[in-house]
């Protein structure tokens, strides 16, 4: 996870192999659609094969991320 002046980057990796239809799953389509709806072209989601690991990365604009030292209550 990283924070720059303009973006928050979150990357998760795990052992495994991507399937042939890696970009056609409904969950992946939903993630991309929501990011586009909420942040226009300022956010992104990628999934890739990295040797023997699969990596998923989300990038969000910093102005969309609210940081608070107070706990949230639902």
C-alpha positions as CSV (number, residue, x, y, z in Angstrom):
1,X,0.0,0.0,0.0
2,X,1.3,3.4,-0.8
3,X,0.2,7.0,-0.7
4,X,1.5,9.7,-3.0
5,X,0.5,13.3,-3.3
6,X,-2.4,12.5,-5.5
7,X,-3.2,8.7,-5.2
8,X,-3.6,5.9,-2.8
9,X,-2.3,2.6,-4.2
10,X,-3.3,-0.7,-2.7
11,X,-1.8,-3.9,-4.1
12,X,-2.6,-7.5,-3.0
13,X,-0.7,-10.5,-4.2
14,X,-1.3,-14.2,-3.7
15,X,0.1,-17.5,-5.1
16,X,-1.8,-18.7,-8.1
17,X,-2.6,-18.5,-11.8
18,X,-5.1,-16.3,-13.6
19,X,-7.7,-18.1,-15.6
20,X,-8.0,-17.6,-19.3
21,X,-11.1,-15.4,-18.9
22,X,-9.5,-13.2,-16.3
23,X,-11.1,-10.0,-17.5
24,X,-14.6,-11.3,-18.1
25,X,-15.8,-12.2,-14.6
26,X,-18.8,-10.4,-13.3
27,X,-17.0,-9.4,-10.1
28,X,-14.2,-7.7,-12.0
29,X,-16.6,-5.9,-14.3
30,X,-18.5,-4.7,-11.2
31,X,-15.3,-3.3,-9.6
32,X,-14.3,-1.5,-12.7
33,X,-17.8,-0.1,-13.2
34,X,-18.1,1.2,-9.7
35,X,-14.7,2.8,-9.8
36,X,-15.7,4.5,-13.1
37,X,-19.0,5.6,-11.6
38,X,-17.5,7.0,-8.4
39,X,-14.2,8.4,-9.6
40,X,-14.5,8.8,-13.4
41,X,-11.0,8.2,-14.9
42,X,-9.2,9.1,-11.6
43,X,-9.3,5.5,-10.2
44,X,-8.2,2.2,-11.6
45,X,-8.2,-1.5,-10.9
46,X,-5.8,-4.0,-12.5
47,X,-5.2,-7.7,-12.1
48,X,-2.1,-9.4,-13.5
49,X,0.0,-12.5,-13.4
50,X,3.4,-12.0,-11.9
51,X,5.5,-15.1,-12.3
52,X,3.8,-17.6,-9.8
53,X,1.7,-14.9,-8.1
54,X,-1.5,-13.0,-9.0
55,X,-1.6,-9.3,-8.2
56,X,-4.6,-7.1,-7.9
57,X,-4.1,-3.3,-7.6
58,X,-6.5,-0.5,-6.9
59,X,-5.6,3.2,-7.3
60,X,-7.8,5.9,-5.8
61,X,-7.5,9.7,-5.9
62,X,-6.5,11.0,-2.6
63,X,-9.3,13.6,-2.5
64,X,-11.7,10.7,-2.5
65,X,-10.1,9.0,0.5
66,X,-11.2,10.3,3.9
67,X,-8.7,9.8,6.7
68,X,-9.9,10.0,10.2
69,X,-8.4,9.3,13.6
70,X,-12.0,8.7,14.9
71,X,-13.4,5.2,14.7
72,X,-16.4,4.8,12.5
73,X,-19.7,3.3,13.9
74,X,-22.3,1.6,11.8
